[in-house]
């Protein structure tokens, strides 16, 4: 009997060599990513950043423009990400109930703490921020949906790492722990020790480890198997979100995360 394989995947599914990729599509996606990460770029700027010729980049842009993935602002001839990219990307949020179920707990956290509430998941060893409920304070934390952050310097990232198998944590650490501030846990022993403290108290604290002057408190959300799959956090400037206050907020964040876990059919560990 022929060996069965998952439908929709060719035998070469795991082969990511150049022979098995579409170079023109790869180039287009790279250009789209650069456009999306900017506040608007000219054709020459895009060509320089992507190390492609201007005619090549222009052909890609006009193709993406046809599908609404990019658009050009006429006065300065600046290229921006278009509504088509948003419509496609937003379908990612519909894959899971967690965004919908987290909205009310996040709104409550923002109102009770006066600080910004965030929701994120892990994506390729980084935290992908999915949603945010912003505080009305002038000085506040801001993570636009789609923002990526290293796990070891993120409250949500450390909340997830704390419940990951140790072998997975060490594998992530082995790929490099970048230092962003004097408080960053850029050494594996320091990170492992902090993760043990997080498991003990039930929530994580990013204590100016990614950005000076900003603190974040986070807790994990679990799936039906008791595995951490997402996280809730509250972020704010250290002059408001003091170390003492963070400890009290941690319990509130953990209760909100547990509420989302149960609402999505998850199991608390």
QUIUR-V899646 format. One record per residue. SS is DSSP state (alpha for helix, beta for strand, coil for the rest). PSI is psi as a letter, one per 30 degrees, with the letter a starting at -180 (* if undefined). NEAR is the number of other ideal C-beta (glycine too) atoms within 12 Angstrom. Layout:
# QUIUR-V899646
SS|PSI|NEAR, SS|PSI|NEAR
This chain:
# QUIUR-V899646
coil|k|3, coil|k|5, coil|k|6, coil|l|8, coil|l|12, coil|k|10, coil|k|7, coil|f|6, coil|k|11, coil|l|11, coil|f|12, coil|g|12, coil|e|12, coil|g|11, coil|j|12, coil|g|10, coil|l|9, alpha|e|9, alpha|f|9, alpha|g|14, coil|l|15, coil|j|11, alpha|e|16, alpha|e|16, alpha|e|14, alpha|e|18, alpha|e|26, alpha|e|30, alpha|e|23, alpha|e|24, alpha|e|40, alpha|e|34, alpha|e|25, alpha|e|30, alpha|e|35, alpha|f|31, coil|g|21, coil|l|21, coil|g|16, coil|k|23, beta|k|30, coil|l|24, alpha|e|29, alpha|e|18, alpha|e|23, alpha|e|37, alpha|e|24, alpha|e|15, alpha|e|21, alpha|f|30, coil|h|14, coil|l|26, coil|l|17, alpha|e|20, alpha|e|13, alpha|e|22, alpha|e|32, alpha|e|24, alpha|e|20, alpha|e|35, alpha|e|37, alpha|e|20, alpha|e|22, alpha|e|35, alpha|e|25, alpha|e|15, coil|g|19, coil|g|18, coil|f|30, beta|l|37, beta|l|25, beta|k|24, beta|j|18, coil|e|10, coil|e|8, coil|g|14, coil|h|18, beta|k|22, beta|k|37, beta|l|31, beta|k|33, coil|l|24, alpha|f|16, alpha|e|22, alpha|e|29, alpha|e|21, alpha|e|16, alpha|e|20, alpha|e|22, alpha|f|17, alpha|f|13, alpha|e|20, alpha|f|26, alpha|f|14, alpha|f|15, coil|l|24, coil|f|22, alpha|e|36, alpha|e|33, alpha|e|19, alpha|f|28, alpha|f|42, alpha|e|25, alpha|e|21, alpha|e|39, alpha|e|41, alpha|e|21, alpha|e|21, alpha|e|40, alpha|e|35, alpha|e|20, alpha|e|21, alpha|f|37, coil|g|25, coil|l|40, beta|k|38, beta|k|46, beta|l|51, beta|k|48, beta|l|47, beta|l|37, beta|k|33, beta|j|22, coil|h|12, coil|g|26, beta|l|26, beta|k|41, beta|j|33, beta|k|38, beta|e|40, beta|l|38, beta|k|32, beta|j|36, coil|k|27, coil|l|28, coil|f|12, coil|k|19, coil|e|10, coil|j|20, coil|l|26, coil|k|39, coil|k|22, coil|j|35, coil|k|22, coil|k|24, coil|f|26, coil|k|26, beta|k|27, beta|k|38, beta|k|35, alpha|e|44, alpha|f|43, alpha|g|37, coil|k|44, alpha|e|54, alpha|e|53, alpha|e|46, alpha|e|49, alpha|e|47, alpha|e|44, alpha|e|42, coil|f|38, coil|g|36, coil|l|32, coil|k|15, alpha|e|18, alpha|e|11, alpha|e|21, alpha|e|34, alpha|e|19, alpha|e|16, alpha|e|30, alpha|e|28, alpha|f|13, coil|f|17, coil|k|16, coil|j|29, coil|k|23, coil|k|18, coil|e|21, coil|l|20, coil|f|13, coil|f|25, coil|k|25, coil|i|37, coil|g|22, coil|k|16, alpha|e|22, alpha|e|15, alpha|e|21, alpha|e|35, alpha|e|25, alpha|e|17, alpha|e|34, alpha|e|35, alpha|e|19, alpha|e|22, alpha|e|38, alpha|e|26, alpha|e|13, alpha|f|24, coil|g|26, coil|l|38, beta|l|49, beta|k|44, beta|j|49, beta|i|34, coil|h|28, coil|f|37, coil|e|38, coil|k|27, coil|k|17, coil|g|22, beta|k|37, beta|k|39, beta|k|47, beta|k|48, beta|l|52, beta|l|48, beta|l|46, beta|k|47, beta|l|33, coil|a|25, coil|f|15, coil|g|14, coil|g|16, coil|k|21, beta|k|42, beta|f|36, beta|l|44, beta|k|52, beta|k|57, beta|l|56, beta|k|53, beta|k|53, beta|l|37, beta|k|27, coil|f|28, coil|f|15, coil|e|26, coil|i|37, coil|l|19, alpha|e|19, alpha|e|14, alpha|e|23, alpha|e|34, alpha|e|21, alpha|e|21, alpha|e|37, alpha|e|37, alpha|e|22, alpha|e|33, alpha|e|47, alpha|e|38, alpha|e|23, alpha|e|42, alpha|e|48, alpha|e|28, alpha|e|27, alpha|e|40, alpha|e|35, alpha|e|21, alpha|f|23, coil|g|26, coil|g|19, coil|l|28, coil|k|17, coil|k|26, coil|*|21
